Amino acid sequence: MTSTEARYMAATGMFDGLHAGHLFVLAELRRRAAARGLQPMVISFANHPSETLRPDKPVRLLMSAPAKRKAIRELAGIDTVEIIDFTPDFAAMTAAQYLATLKKKGIAALAMGFNNHIGSDRLDATGAAALGIIDIEQLPPCPGDEATSSSALRHAIADADLDTATSLLGRPFAIDGTVVGGKRLGRTIGFPTANIAPTLGSRQLLPPDGVYAADITLEGETATRRAMVNIGVRPTVDNSAAPARSIEAHILDFDADIYGTPVSLAFLRRLRSERRFPSLDALRAQLALDATAARHI
């Protein structure tokens, strides 16, 4: 593709979580691209810039690259999504160099949010437009709550404030992962669980340890299933010297072998903190209460 084949208007950024503010930006991108006879395009990053710029203070991610691509397509209605690595070489590019690479991709215009900056020289929309390399569309601030941001969303999830997280996202906070083999401890007490390994591994931001009501979606299915989810070290049943933190989902009214199945887990409500019970019978009784609570949310 050469620079003469300019047919896209793009927006670039992390878009982690794809919250309501991001969706406003991408709706504006679609509208303005259509008005100019261009196709909307999103360029995002697989890793958070902090991993390169501040490796001593990495930021845990809200969603994996595959989940972000899917969400941009389904929620923002934009099919052309390019996800790249935020590398040291990329971080060193000036705004002029970056805009030149966009032009080579066939991008005629770049939509920039009111607080968006590009390049190692951190140019805003006015500065980028002055370079004259491609057109710059300066977008207005997101109407409504100015506190909508990925940082605010991370704080809400870290505090188990799922109501605020849902409000910022416009949908429940969800993670994606794969069902993997575990110790099958839940099966021994009548509550078999699916052990979920997040796609992002340790880079995935999770709510604090505790028991949650959630909806789980299995790959290939559109309907959700209600589950109760334990995040933590299962202190009552796992007596190993160094118990590993895990995500265990007991899917209500469901009994099937789903090992190896990709899933999405949407958190609805925190039911209680994780704690050690005096006996397995006491744990079973509490899990029955948790299941009832999860079922009726």
N, C-alpha and C positions, 0 to 999 in steps of 0.2 A: 504494500500500500504506500503510495507517495503522498506528499503534502497537497497535491492537486486534487486528490480524491476526498476533500474535506466533506464529511457527511455526519459527523457526530457533535453533540454537545455533551461534555462530560462534567462530572462532579468527582472530586477526589477526597479521600479521608479514611479514617479508621472505621467509622460507622459501627462501632462495637455495640452490640445489643439491638441496634436498629430501633431506637426509641422514637417517641412522638416527634421530637425535634428533627431527627434524621428523616423521618417520613415526610415532614413538611418540606424540607430541602429537596427531597427527591420528587415530590409532587410538583414543586416549582420547576425543577429541571425538566420533567416531562412536558409541562405546559409551555415553557419557553422554547424547548427544542421543537415541539410541534409547530409553534408559531413561526419558526424560521425554516421549517421543512427539513429539520435535522433529526437524527435518531438519538435518544438519550443513552448515555453510557456511564457506568460507575466504575471507578478505579479505586480499589481498596487494598488493605494490607493483611497478610496472613498472620503477621506478628505485630505486637504493639510496639510503636516507636521507642518506648522506654527501654525495651530489651537491648537496643543499640545505643541510645543516647544516655541512659542511666541504668546500666546493667546491675548496679548495686541496689536498685530500687525497682525491680520489675513489677509491672502491673498485671494482675491476673485478668484473664479475658472473660467476657460475658458470653461469647458464642464462638464456635469454631468457624473456619473458613467455609466448609460446605454448608453449614447452617445459615451463615450470612448470605451466601450466594442464593440459596433457596428462598430466604426471607425477602431479599431485595426483589427477586423475580415475582414472588407471590403477593407480597404486601405492598410493594412500590410499583409493580407492573413494569419493571425494567428488565429486559432479557439479556442485554449486553453487559456482562459483569466481568471485569478483569481483576484478579486478586494476585498481588505481587508481594515479594519479600521486602521488608524495610531493612535494607542492608547498610553497612557503613558507606559504601559507594553511593547509594541512593541518598543517604542523609547529607552527603557532601555536595550534592548538586545545588547550584544556585537556581533561583526562580526562572531566570532566562534559559538555563540549560534544560530545566524540567519542561517548560512550555515548548521548547524546541522539540523535545521528544514526543510531546503530545501532538504537535503539528504533524510529525512524521507518521503518527498512527491514524491520521485522517480526522483529527479533532479540530473543528473550526472555532469552538468557543468553550470556555471553562466557566461553570457556574460556581461562584464562591459565596459561602455564607458570611454573615456580618462579622464573625470573629474568626474566619478562616485565614490561614497564612500558608504560603508555599515557599519552598526552597530553603537552603541554609541561611539565606539572608532575610528570611521571614517576611516576605512582602505580602501586604494585604491586597484587596481587590484593586484599590486605586493604584498602588505601586505596580501591580502586575499588568494592569491595563496600559500604564505609561510605557511599558516595554514595547508594545505594538507588535508582539509576535503572533498571538491569536486574540480573538475577542474575549473580553471578560464580562460576564453577566453577574453583577453584584446583587445578591439576594437579600431581602429584608429579614429582620429578626423573626424568629418563630413567634406567632401571636400567642397570647396567654401567659402561661407560667414560664418565666425566664429561668427558673431553677432547673428546667429540664436539661439534663446533661448525662453523659456516661458516668461521670464522677458521682453525681447524685444517685444514680441508679446503683452503682457499686456500693455506696454507703448504705443504701436501703437494704440490699441483699445481705451485706455483712452484718446488719443489725436484725436480720430476720423480719424486716418490715415489708412483708409481701404485699400489703395493700398499697403502699407507696410505690413499690416496684411495678405493680400491675398498672397503677395510674400513669406512671412515667412511660411505660411501654405501650399501653393501650391493649395489653394482653398479659397473661401470666408469664413470669420469668421461666424459661425452659433451658435445659441442657440436652445435648445429644451424646450418645455413647453406644456401647455394645454390651450385650449380656455375656458375661464370662463365667467360668467355673469358680465356685467358692468352696467354703467348707461345709456347706449344706447343713449348717447348724439350725436354721429356721425350720427345716423339715422335721427335725427331731422333736420340736415342740408344737407341731401342728400348724405352723405358719411358714410355708416354703417361700423363699424370696429369690428374686432375680438380682444377681450381683452385677451392678452396672459400672463399667469402666468408661469414664468420660473420654470423648474423642481428643480433647485437649490435655488429658492426663493431669499432671500437677499444675498446669497453667490455667485450668478452669477455676473460675470463682464459684464457690459454693456457699449456700447459707450455712450458718453455724450448726454444729452438731445438735441433733434433736430428731424428733419424729414429725413428719409432715404428711398432710393430705396432698395428693398429686394426681394428675392425669397422665397416663402413659400411652404413647402411640407406637405400635410396632410397625417396622418398615413394611410397606406394601398394603397397609390398612389406613383407612381414613377415619374410622371411629376411634375414639379414645376409650380407655378402660381406667376405672378408678383404682388407685393404689394408696397404701400407706407406706411411707418411705422412712427408713432410718439412716441418718448420716452420723457416723461415729465409729466407735470401737467395740460395740456390743458387749459391755462389761459383764453382763450376767452370764452369757454363754461362751464367751471367748476368754479363757484363762491363760492364754499364752503369755510368755514373758514380755513380748513387745507386739501387742495387737495392732494390726494395720487399720487405718481409717478406711471405711468402705461406704458405698451407697447401696443399700439393700431395699428393694421394692417388693412388697407383698401385694400382688394384684388380686383384687377381690373377685370372687366367683370365677376363678380362672385356674386351670391346671393343665399346662402343656409344656413340652420341652422347647424352650426358646433360646437355648445356648447358641451364641454366635449371631443373634438377631440384632441389627441396629435398632435403636429406640430413641424416642424423644420423651423427656420427662418434664412436665410443667408443674411447678409448685403452686399450690392453691392457698394453703394455710399451715402455719406451725401449730402442731397439736400440743407438744410438750417438749421439755428438755430430755436428753438421754440420761439415764441413771441406772445404777446397779440395784437389782431387786433381791430380796432375801432368799427367794426360792424360784424354781422354774414355774411352779404353780402361780405364784404372784405375778410373774412376767406374763404368763398365758392370760391371766385375768385382765391385766392392763392392755395387752394386745387386742383382746376382744373388744374392750372399750374404745381403743384407738380405731379399730376397724369400723365400729358403729359410727364414730364421729366422722371419719373420712367418708363413709358412704353417704352421709346426710348433708354434706357441704354443697 
